[in-house]
């Protein structure tokens, strides 16, 4: 039984409270389930001194959202084909229901630390169609001297999350499912941010995303061993597809398979996100990053945050030494932390995943944040994963056939598809990291045409799909490529980025059963570009091309071995 908000926020005996009536939404419901699991099944004595819990939160239930729309007559604007900014400003001008204002004001009167204002829609984090990363989250510092000012900023953040229900990317995403935007309702989570202040920045020592199933198991690791991605600072780095450290919890000391130390250094995290606790930024209530700042590794070292998570790389000897006591290049490989017995993070994550996945009855993905002093592990989100169990066998003859147009030894997914006759690809000769935003716009247009015609397609491009950093890959939102049944990520020598299994984009791939091929440069993986360029062109853009085939392709993915291929009939 969840407690109604009694105008106390930090209550160790009841960390989860609610305002209003209606649904909690998917994300909040998932946290409520995890809270029950921790209360009933988690043995804290195995990790003495570490606070393992869900950060204090209050949920504004969905009936408040309904009242907000109705009383302010926002339905026409919400469902109109208008820019996101137009809708966001309209929502900012509207008034929140009077019956919750006293509760919100009481909350900020007692809380002076940062708050995460998160979406929790009816459709979010459901097992069949998880809406991961579709709606907005806004971090607010909540440290202004005036209660009135803190109250205004919290109210603005709630209205921003409400507005994001109707943003274009969200509507595109919903269109790719069996639902309608009109079916959606939004609850809002007001959650304590796990972290601590250093100067004008507030951030955790480590954020992470852990999965109990690894779609890209390599070496000795097995898929059921799971996978963990770690980053310094707020988890935005990971879920937005930025650079982070990814490893198998069964083999925490084994580094990702980079081809050289130089490539490893280039591919690891170099900046981090924090909440801005200093000089107020320019007023921008419809900007998700309004109160966020991006720091460098030098900033983090000056903050005293690198000693347990960084190693030092010496180019002269081509070696990494754990810690920061030596002069050299800092590399966030978390080696000291993962080997620590005083703060056994890896074993803690493994145990939590095992307990929660067993209780839920499905593989699980969890987002978390940690502080070292005091030791604290905060559960931020938990959602089930969709894992196919169908058996598909791929032979060497299949992979080497003259009709095999795409083959890879690193593929996400499982199954056979033989209904795709369209391919959209980024022209290799036109690709440049400076053009990735323009490429994303072209792909969105092509996706709209193909989805309107109910034509699934294979999408081929370069770099990390869905990355928030346009220099790592093509920064598409999920709704911009929602019609793709298979996605191919080709690397080139200057852009050989490791996968980001912790990103929201990645989670949506698995949930919608979209196969994901990685074509690494310099190996046995391949794309038959000559064949692609000889097919009938339907739409030729500056950066992209849509081709169609007389007969459907055959796509096979063996999820056990992680191999896959796409073959033509001619």
C-alpha positions in Angstrom: 0.0 0.0 0.0 1.5 3.3 -1.1 1.2 6.2 1.3 -0.4 9.5 0.3 1.9 12.5 0.4 1.8 13.8 4.0 4.0 16.8 3.2 7.1 15.0 4.3 9.6 13.9 1.6 12.6 12.4 3.3 11.0 9.7 5.4 13.1 6.5 5.8 10.1 4.5 6.8 8.1 5.5 3.6 10.2 6.6 0.7 7.4 6.2 -1.9 4.4 8.6 -1.7 1.7 9.7 -4.0 -0.4 12.8 -4.8 -3.8 12.6 -6.4 -5.7 9.6 -7.9 -5.4 7.5 -10.9 -2.5 5.4 -12.2 1.1 5.5 -11.1 2.3 5.1 -14.7 4.6 2.3 -15.9 7.9 3.7 -14.5 6.6 4.4 -11.0 4.8 1.1 -10.9 8.2 -0.6 -11.8 9.8 1.2 -8.9 7.0 0.2 -6.5 7.6 -3.4 -7.5 11.3 -3.1 -6.9 10.7 -1.5 -3.6 8.6 -4.5 -2.5 11.3 -6.9 -3.8 14.0 -5.2 -1.8 11.8 -5.2 1.3 11.0 -8.9 1.0 14.0 -10.5 -0.7 17.1 -8.4 -0.4 19.6 -9.4 2.3 21.4 -6.2 3.4 23.8 -8.1 5.6 25.7 -9.3 2.5 26.7 -5.7 1.9 27.0 -4.0 5.3 27.4 -0.3 5.3 25.9 0.2 1.8 22.4 1.8 1.6 20.6 -0.1 -1.1 17.3 1.6 -1.7 15.0 3.6 -4.0 15.7 7.3 -3.6 12.8 9.2 -1.9 10.1 10.0 -4.4 6.6 11.3 -4.7 4.4 10.4 -7.7 1.7 12.8 -9.1 -0.9 10.3 -10.4 -2.5 10.5 -13.8 -5.8 12.0 -12.8 -3.9 15.3 -12.1 -2.7 15.2 -15.8 -6.3 14.7 -17.0 -7.5 17.7 -14.8 -4.6 19.8 -16.1 -5.5 19.2 -19.7 -9.3 19.6 -19.2 -9.3 22.7 -17.1 -6.9 24.6 -19.3 -8.6 23.4 -22.5 -5.3 22.0 -23.9 -6.5 19.0 -25.9 -6.7 20.9 -29.2 -3.1 22.2 -28.8 -1.9 18.8 -27.5 -3.1 16.9 -30.6 -2.4 19.6 -33.1 0.4 19.2 -35.7 2.5 22.0 -34.1 6.2 22.4 -33.2 7.2 21.0 -29.8 8.2 24.5 -28.6 4.7 25.9 -29.4 3.1 23.1 -27.3 5.7 23.5 -24.5 5.1 27.2 -24.1 1.3 26.7 -24.2 1.6 24.2 -21.3 3.9 26.6 -19.4 1.2 29.3 -19.5 -1.4 26.9 -18.1 -2.2 26.5 -14.4 -1.6 23.2 -12.5 -4.7 22.0 -10.6 -5.2 24.0 -7.5 -5.6 20.9 -5.3 -1.9 19.9 -5.7 -0.3 23.3 -5.3 -0.2 23.1 -1.5 1.6 19.7 -1.7 4.2 20.9 -4.2 4.9 24.0 -2.2 5.2 21.9 1.0 7.7 19.6 -0.8 10.0 22.4 -1.8 9.8 24.1 1.6 11.5 21.1 3.2 13.7 19.9 0.3 16.8 21.9 -0.7 18.6 19.4 -2.9 18.2 18.6 -6.6 15.1 16.8 -7.8 14.6 14.7 -10.9 11.2 15.4 -12.5 10.5 12.2 -14.5 7.8 10.9 -16.8 5.8 7.9 -15.8 3.2 7.3 -18.5 0.7 4.5 -18.8 2.7 2.9 -21.6 6.2 3.4 -20.2 8.2 0.3 -19.2 5.4 -2.1 -20.0 6.7 -5.6 -20.9 5.4 -5.7 -24.5 6.2 -2.2 -25.7 8.5 -0.3 -23.2 8.6 3.4 -24.0 12.1 3.9 -22.9 13.4 7.5 -23.3 10.4 8.7 -25.2 9.3 11.4 -22.8 11.3 14.1 -21.1 13.0 14.2 -17.7 14.1 17.5 -16.1 16.6 18.0 -13.3 16.2 21.0 -11.2 18.8 22.3 -8.6 16.0 23.2 -6.1 18.5 25.3 -4.1 17.2 28.8 -4.7 16.9 30.8 -1.4 13.2 31.7 -2.1 10.5 29.1 -1.6 8.5 30.8 -4.2 11.3 30.5 -6.8 11.8 26.8 -6.0 8.0 26.2 -6.3 7.9 27.9 -9.7 10.8 25.9 -11.0 9.2 22.6 -9.9 5.9 23.6 -11.4 7.6 24.5 -14.7 9.3 21.1 -14.8 6.1 19.2 -14.2 4.4 21.1 -17.0 7.3 20.4 -19.3 7.0 16.7 -18.7 3.3 16.9 -19.3 3.9 18.7 -22.6 6.5 16.0 -23.7 3.6 13.5 -23.9 2.6 15.3 -27.2 6.0 16.1 -28.6 6.7 15.0 -32.2 9.1 12.2 -31.3 6.6 10.8 -28.8 3.8 10.8 -31.3 6.1 9.1 -33.9 7.0 6.5 -31.4 3.4 5.8 -30.5 2.5 5.5 -34.2 4.9 2.6 -34.4 2.9 0.7 -31.8 -0.6 -0.5 -31.6 -1.5 2.5 -29.4 -2.7 6.0 -30.1 -1.5 9.2 -28.4 -5.1 9.7 -27.2 -4.6 6.5 -25.1 -1.7 7.9 -23.2 -1.8 9.5 -19.7 1.1 10.9 -17.8 2.0 10.5 -14.1 5.1 12.4 -12.9 7.8 11.3 -10.5 9.5 13.8 -8.3 12.6 12.0 -7.2 15.6 12.8 -5.1 18.8 13.0 -7.2 21.5 10.6 -5.9 24.7 12.5 -5.6 26.6 15.1 -3.6 27.7 18.7 -4.2 31.2 19.7 -5.2 31.4 23.5 -5.7 28.7 24.4 -8.2 28.1 20.8 -9.4 26.0 18.1 -7.9 26.4 14.6 -9.3 26.9 10.9 -8.3 30.3 9.2 -8.2 29.0 6.6 -10.6 25.9 6.0 -12.7 25.1 2.7 -14.3 22.7 0.6 -16.4 22.8 -3.1 -15.7 21.1 -5.8 -17.7 20.6 -9.4 -16.7 20.9 -10.5 -20.3 23.7 -9.5 -22.7 22.8 -9.4 -26.4 26.5 -8.9 -27.3 28.3 -11.4 -25.1 31.9 -11.8 -26.3 34.8 -14.0 -25.3 34.1 -16.2 -22.3 31.0 -14.2 -21.3 27.6 -15.8 -21.8 24.4 -13.9 -22.6 22.9 -14.8 -19.3 25.9 -13.3 -17.5 24.4 -9.9 -18.2 26.2 -6.7 -18.9 26.9 -3.4 -17.1 27.6 0.1 -18.4 29.2 2.6 -16.0 29.8 6.4 -16.2 30.9 9.2 -14.1 28.2 11.7 -13.2 24.5 11.6 -14.1 23.2 8.6 -16.1 22.3 10.9 -19.0 25.7 9.9 -20.5 24.7 6.3 -20.7 21.0 6.5 -21.6 21.7 9.0 -24.4 24.2 6.7 -26.0 27.4 8.5 -24.9 30.8 7.1 -24.2 30.9 4.8 -21.1 32.6 1.7 -19.8 30.8 -1.6 -20.6 31.8 -4.9 -19.1 30.5 -8.4 -18.3 29.8 -8.7 -14.5 31.1 -12.3 -14.7 34.5 -11.0 -15.9 34.7 -7.5 -14.4 38.5 -7.1 -15.0 38.4 -7.8 -18.7 38.3 -4.7 -20.8 36.0 -4.3 -23.9 37.7 -5.7 -27.1 39.3 -2.5 -28.4 42.0 -3.1 -31.0 44.6 -1.0 -29.3 45.2 1.1 -26.2 45.0 4.2 -28.3 41.5 3.2 -29.5 40.5 2.4 -25.9 41.5 5.9 -24.7 39.7 7.6 -27.5 36.5 5.5 -26.9 36.1 6.0 -23.2 34.2 8.8 -21.4 35.8 12.2 -21.5 33.0 14.5 -20.2 30.2 14.1 -17.6 26.9 15.6 -16.7 26.0 17.3 -13.4 23.2 19.5 -12.0 24.2 23.1 -12.0 24.1 24.4 -8.4 25.8 27.7 -9.2 24.9 30.8 -11.2 21.4 30.4 -12.7 21.3 29.8 -16.4 19.3 31.8 -18.9 15.6 31.2 -18.3 14.5 28.4 -20.6 11.7 26.3 -19.0 11.2 24.2 -22.2 14.9 23.1 -22.3 15.5 19.7 -20.8 19.2 20.7 -20.1 18.3 24.1 -18.6 19.9 23.2 -15.2 22.6 20.7 -16.4 26.3 21.4 -16.9 28.9 19.3 -18.7 32.2 18.9 -17.0 35.6 17.6 -18.1 37.7 14.9 -16.6 40.0 17.7 -15.3 37.0 19.2 -13.5 36.2 15.8 -12.0 39.8 15.3 -10.9 39.8 18.7 -9.2 36.5 17.6 -7.5 38.3 14.6 -6.1 36.1 12.2 -8.0 38.5 10.2 -10.2 40.8 8.3 -7.7 38.6 5.1 -7.6 37.3 5.1 -11.2 40.2 6.2 -13.4 43.5 4.7 -14.6 46.4 6.6 -16.0 47.6 5.9 -19.5 51.3 6.3 -20.4 51.7 6.6 -24.2 55.5 5.9 -24.0 55.0 2.5 -22.4 51.6 1.9 -23.9 50.3 0.9 -20.5 47.5 1.7 -18.0 48.1 2.0 -14.3 45.1 2.0 -11.9 44.6 5.2 -10.1 45.5 8.8 -10.6 48.8 9.1 -8.7 50.9 9.2 -11.9 51.2 11.8 -14.6 49.4 10.9 -17.8 46.1 10.6 -19.6 43.1 9.7 -17.4 41.0 6.8 -18.6 37.7 6.0 -17.0 38.0 2.2 -16.8 36.6 1.8 -13.2 39.4 -0.8 -12.6 40.0 0.0 -9.0 36.3 0.2 -8.2 35.6 -3.2 -9.9 38.4 -4.8 -8.0 37.5 -3.2 -4.6 36.6 -5.4 -1.7 35.6 -2.5 0.5 32.9 -1.4 -2.0 32.1 -4.5 -3.9 30.0 -2.8 -6.6 30.2 -5.6 -9.2 29.0 -8.3 -6.8 26.3 -5.9 -5.5 25.0 -5.3 -9.0 25.0 -9.1 -9.8 23.1 -10.0 -6.7 20.5 -7.2 -7.2 19.9 -8.3 -10.8 19.6 -11.9 -9.8 17.1 -11.2 -7.0 15.0 -8.8 -9.0 14.9 -10.8 -12.2 13.9 -14.0 -10.3 11.1 -12.1 -8.6 9.8 -10.4 -11.8 10.2 -13.7 -13.8 12.0 -12.0 -16.7 15.4 -10.6 -17.5 15.7 -7.1 -16.1 17.3 -3.8 -16.9 18.0 -1.4 -14.0 19.3 2.2 -13.9 21.2 3.2 -10.8 23.4 5.8 -9.2 26.0 5.5 -6.5 27.9 7.7 -4.0 31.0 6.5 -2.2 30.8 8.7 0.9 28.5 7.6 2.3 28.2 4.4 0.3 24.8 4.4 -1.4 23.2 2.4 -4.2 20.1 4.1 -5.5 17.7 2.3 -7.8 16.4 4.9 -10.3 14.4 2.7 -12.8 13.8 -0.9 -13.5 12.1 -2.4 -16.6 11.7 -5.9 -18.0 13.6 -7.0 -21.1 12.2 -8.9 -24.1 14.4 -11.9 -25.0 13.4 -14.3 -27.8 13.9 -18.0 -27.2 13.3 -19.2 -30.8 16.1 -21.4 -32.2 17.7 -20.3 -35.5 20.7 -22.1 -37.0 23.1 -20.3 -39.3 25.7 -22.4 -41.2 29.0 -21.2 -42.6 27.6 -21.9 -46.0 24.7 -19.4 -45.3 27.2 -16.7 -44.3 29.5 -17.3 -47.3 26.7 -17.6 -49.9 27.0 -15.5 -53.0 23.5 -14.2 -52.2 24.4 -13.0 -48.7 24.5 -9.2 -48.9 25.1 -8.4 -45.2 26.8 -10.7 -42.7 28.0 -10.0 -39.1 29.4 -11.9 -36.2 27.9 -9.4 -33.8 24.1 -9.2 -34.1 21.4 -8.4 -31.6 18.1 -10.2 -31.9 16.9 -13.7 -32.8 14.7 -15.1 -35.5 13.9 -15.2 -39.3 12.2 -12.4 -41.3 11.3 -12.8 -45.0 8.9 -9.9 -45.6 11.3 -7.0 -46.2 11.7 -5.6 -49.7 13.0 -2.1 -49.0 16.4 -0.8 -47.8 17.3 2.7 -46.8 21.0 3.4 -46.5 23.4 6.3 -45.9 25.6 6.8 -48.9 29.2 5.9 -47.8 30.7 8.6 -50.0 28.5 11.3 -48.4 28.8 10.3 -44.8 30.6 12.8 -42.4 30.2 13.3 -38.7 29.5 17.0 -39.4 26.4 16.0 -41.4 24.8 13.5 -39.1 22.0 15.8 -38.0 21.1 16.5 -41.6 21.2 12.7 -42.3 18.8 12.2 -39.4 16.3 14.6 -40.9 16.4 12.8 -44.3 15.9 9.5 -42.6 12.9 10.8 -40.7 11.3 11.9 -44.0 11.9 8.5 -45.6 10.6 6.7 -42.5 7.4 8.7 -42.6 6.8 7.7 -46.3 7.6 4.0 -45.6 5.6 3.7 -42.4 2.6 5.4 -44.0 2.7 2.7 -46.7 3.2 -0.1 -44.1 6.5 -1.1 -45.6 9.1 -2.3 -43.2 12.7 -1.8 -44.2 16.4 -2.4 -43.4 18.3 0.7 -42.4 22.1 0.9 -43.0 24.3 3.7 -41.6 27.6 4.5 -39.9 28.5 5.0 -36.2 26.3 4.6 -33.2 22.6 4.9 -34.0 20.6 7.1 -31.6 23.6 8.7 -30.0 23.0 12.2 -28.5 26.5 13.0 -29.6 26.4 13.7 -33.4 30.1 12.9 -33.6 29.6 9.3 -32.4 26.9 8.5 -35.0 23.6 9.5 -36.3 21.5 11.3 -33.6 18.0 9.9 -34.6 15.2 9.6 -32.1 13.4 6.3 -32.1 10.3 7.7 -33.8 12.4 8.9 -36.8 13.3 5.3 -37.8 10.4 3.4 -36.2 9.6 1.5 -39.4 13.0 -0.2 -39.6 12.8 -4.0 -39.0 16.6 -4.3 -39.0 19.3 -1.8 -38.4 22.9 -2.0 -39.5 25.6 -0.1 -37.8 28.7 0.0 -39.9 32.0 1.3 -38.5 34.7 3.0 -40.4 38.4 3.4 -39.4 37.8 6.8 -37.8 34.5 5.9 -36.2 34.8 2.4 -34.6 32.5 3.1 -31.6 31.6 0.4 -29.1 27.9 -0.4 -28.6 25.9 1.4 -25.9 23.8 -1.3 -24.4 22.6 1.0 -21.6 20.9 3.5 -23.9 17.2 4.0 -24.1 17.5 3.6 -27.9 19.1 0.1 -27.4 16.3 -0.9 -25.1 13.7 0.0 -27.7 15.4 -2.2 -30.2 15.0 -5.3 -28.1 11.5 -4.4 -27.1 10.3 -4.1 -30.7 12.3 -7.2 -31.9 14.4 -5.1 -34.3 17.6 -6.9 -35.4 20.7 -4.9 -35.0 23.8 -5.8 -37.1 27.3 -4.4 -36.2 29.7 -4.4 -39.2 33.1 -3.8 -37.8 35.8 -2.5 -40.2 38.8 -4.7 -41.0 37.1 -8.0 -40.1 35.0 -10.7 -41.7 31.8 -8.7 -41.4 30.6 -7.3 -44.7 28.1 -5.3 -46.6 27.8 -5.8 -50.4 27.8 -2.2 -51.4 28.2 -2.9 -55.1 25.0 -5.0 -55.0 23.1 -2.3 -53.1 24.1 0.4 -55.5 22.8 -1.6 -58.4 19.2 -1.9 -57.2 16.2 0.2 -58.3 16.2 3.6 -56.6 12.9 4.9 -55.3 14.1 8.0 -53.5 17.6 9.5 -53.9 18.5 12.3 -51.3 21.7 14.1 -50.7 22.9 11.8 -47.9 20.5 8.8 -48.1 18.9 6.5 -50.6 15.8 4.3 -50.6 15.9 1.2 -52.8 13.3 -1.5 -53.4 13.7 -5.1 -54.5 11.5 -7.3 -56.7 11.5 -10.1 -54.1 11.7 -10.0 -50.3 15.0 -10.5 -48.5 15.7 -13.3 -46.0 17.0 -12.1 -42.7 18.4 -14.7 -40.2 19.8 -14.0 -36.7 21.0 -16.7 -34.4 20.7 -15.1 -30.9 22.8 -17.8 -29.3 25.9 -17.2 -31.3 25.2 -13.5 -32.1 25.6 -14.1 -35.9 23.3 -12.9 -38.6 22.9 -12.4 -42.3 20.7 -10.8 -44.9 20.3 -12.7 -48.2 18.7 -11.8 -51.5 16.9 -14.1 -53.9 18.9 -13.2 -56.9 
